[in-house]
Amino acid sequence: MRRISYLVMVLACAALLVGCASHSAAPPAGETHGLSGDLAKQYGDIASLARDSAAVVIATPTDQAVQEPADAAGKSGVYTTVTTVNVARVLKGSTPASTLRIRQLLVEDAKALTPGSTYVLFITPFHFATGPSNGEWVITGAVGSYSLAGTTLSLAPGASGGLPQQLDLTDLVRQLG
């Protein structure tokens, strides 16, 4: 049950990153700002995760990670980690460049992408609801991140749903078509 609650919170926050609202006026004294969102989707298999992803890439994070406000106005007090990654190979879809910025909202035991490690990332373009795309990407459903060692993909600890915990890269490429 805790894993489901965690997943709901992560997905709600991820949905929020795509659809958060901002206010142009300063809040009245004593008013606080927060983030809210709706559960977007729980992924039960690689096919549905891939369908909802604009691209699937093999990428390695650099040491360039920064903390940025999770909302466009910077009023929520919630921060995200934005990590620069170098794309080694595109397995599905396309990306505009070989270097991308990946935005992650980290909650509970979720971890930022580790510099020097290699990942297979299922990604979707990111933008605030109040503006155009800013060139950043998010990990689809906050669960589309597999570490890659040799040809073995391993799902991040704490990720739940019906996604396979381990997968061979050749099998993934076959599934992506």
C-alpha positions in Angstrom: 0.0 0.0 0.0 2.9 2.3 0.8 4.3 1.8 -2.7 1.0 2.6 -4.3 0.8 5.8 -2.2 4.3 6.7 -3.2 3.6 6.1 -6.9 0.4 8.1 -6.7 2.4 11.0 -5.1 5.2 10.8 -7.7 2.8 10.6 -10.6 0.7 13.5 -9.2 3.8 15.6 -8.9 5.0 14.7 -12.4 1.6 15.6 -13.8 1.8 18.8 -11.8 5.2 19.7 -13.4 3.4 19.6 -16.8 0.2 21.4 -15.6 1.0 23.6 -12.7 -0.5 27.1 -12.5 1.0 30.4 -11.4 -0.5 33.6 -10.0 0.8 37.0 -11.1 -0.2 38.9 -8.0 1.6 38.6 -4.7 -0.3 36.4 -2.2 -2.1 38.0 0.7 -0.3 37.9 4.1 -0.4 34.4 5.6 -1.4 32.7 2.3 0.8 29.8 1.3 1.4 28.4 -2.1 1.6 24.7 -3.0 1.6 22.3 -5.8 -1.3 20.1 -6.8 -1.9 17.6 -9.5 -3.9 14.6 -10.6 -2.7 11.0 -11.0 -1.7 10.8 -14.7 -1.3 7.0 -15.3 0.2 3.9 -13.9 2.2 1.8 -16.3 1.7 -1.9 -16.4 4.1 -2.8 -19.3 6.9 -1.5 -21.5 4.5 -1.0 -24.5 2.3 1.5 -22.7 5.3 3.4 -21.3 6.9 3.5 -24.7 3.6 4.7 -26.3 3.4 7.6 -24.0 7.1 8.6 -24.5 8.2 10.9 -27.2 11.6 9.2 -27.1 13.5 6.3 -25.5 17.2 7.0 -25.2 20.4 5.5 -23.8 22.0 8.4 -21.9 24.7 9.2 -19.3 24.3 12.1 -16.9 27.0 14.7 -16.6 27.9 16.3 -13.3 25.8 19.3 -14.3 22.7 19.1 -12.0 20.9 22.1 -10.6 18.0 22.7 -8.2 15.1 24.8 -9.8 11.6 25.7 -8.6 9.0 23.1 -9.6 6.5 25.8 -10.6 6.9 28.6 -13.2 6.4 31.4 -10.7 8.8 29.9 -8.2 6.3 30.3 -5.4 5.6 26.7 -4.4 8.7 26.1 -2.3 9.1 22.8 -4.0 12.3 22.2 -6.1 13.2 19.8 -8.9 16.5 18.5 -10.0 17.5 19.2 -13.6 20.3 17.0 -14.8 22.2 17.4 -18.1 22.6 14.0 -20.0 24.5 13.0 -23.0 22.5 10.8 -25.4 24.5 7.9 -26.8 21.7 6.3 -28.7 18.1 6.9 -29.5 16.0 3.7 -29.4 12.7 5.2 -30.2 11.5 8.6 -31.5 13.9 11.5 -31.8 15.5 14.3 -29.7 16.5 17.7 -30.9 20.1 17.3 -29.7 22.6 14.9 -28.2 22.6 16.8 -24.9 19.3 17.1 -23.0 18.2 18.5 -19.7 16.1 16.0 -17.6 13.8 17.5 -14.9 13.0 15.2 -11.9 10.8 15.8 -8.9 12.4 13.7 -6.2 10.2 12.5 -3.3 10.8 9.9 -0.6 13.5 7.5 -1.7 13.7 8.5 -5.3 17.2 9.4 -6.5 18.5 11.8 -9.1 20.3 10.4 -12.1 23.8 9.5 -11.1 26.6 11.2 -13.1 28.7 8.7 -15.0 26.0 5.9 -14.8 24.2 4.8 -18.0 20.5 4.7 -18.2 17.7 3.9 -20.6 15.2 6.7 -20.3 11.7 6.9 -21.5 11.2 10.7 -21.9 8.6 13.3 -22.7 9.1 17.0 -23.4 8.4 19.2 -20.4 6.8 22.6 -20.3 4.9 24.7 -17.7 1.2 25.1 -18.4 1.7 28.8 -18.6 4.4 28.7 -21.3 5.9 27.0 -24.3 8.3 24.1 -24.2 11.5 25.1 -22.5 13.6 22.4 -24.1 13.7 20.2 -21.0 12.4 16.6 -20.7 10.8 14.5 -18.0 11.0 10.8 -17.3 7.6 9.5 -18.5 5.3 8.7 -15.6 8.3 9.3 -13.3 9.0 5.6 -13.6 10.6 5.3 -17.1 14.2 5.1 -15.9 16.3 1.9 -16.1 20.0 1.7 -15.2 22.0 -0.1 -17.8 25.0 -2.4 -17.0 26.3 -4.3 -20.0 23.0 -5.3 -21.7 20.9 -5.6 -18.5 18.4 -2.9 -17.6 17.3 -2.6 -14.0 14.3 -0.6 -12.9 15.0 2.0 -10.3 14.4 0.8 -6.7 10.9 1.8 -5.4 9.3 1.9 -8.9 6.2 -0.2 -8.9 3.4 -1.3 -11.2 3.7 -4.0 -13.9 7.0 -2.8 -15.4 9.7 -5.6 -15.4 12.3 -5.1 -12.7 15.0 -6.4 -15.1 15.1 -6.5 -18.9 17.7 -7.3 -21.6 18.5 -4.4 -23.9 18.0 -6.6 -27.0 14.5 -7.6 -25.7 13.7 -3.9 -25.2 14.9 -2.9 -28.6 12.7 -5.7 -30.1 9.7 -4.5 -28.1 10.2 -0.9 -29.3 10.0 -2.2 -32.9 
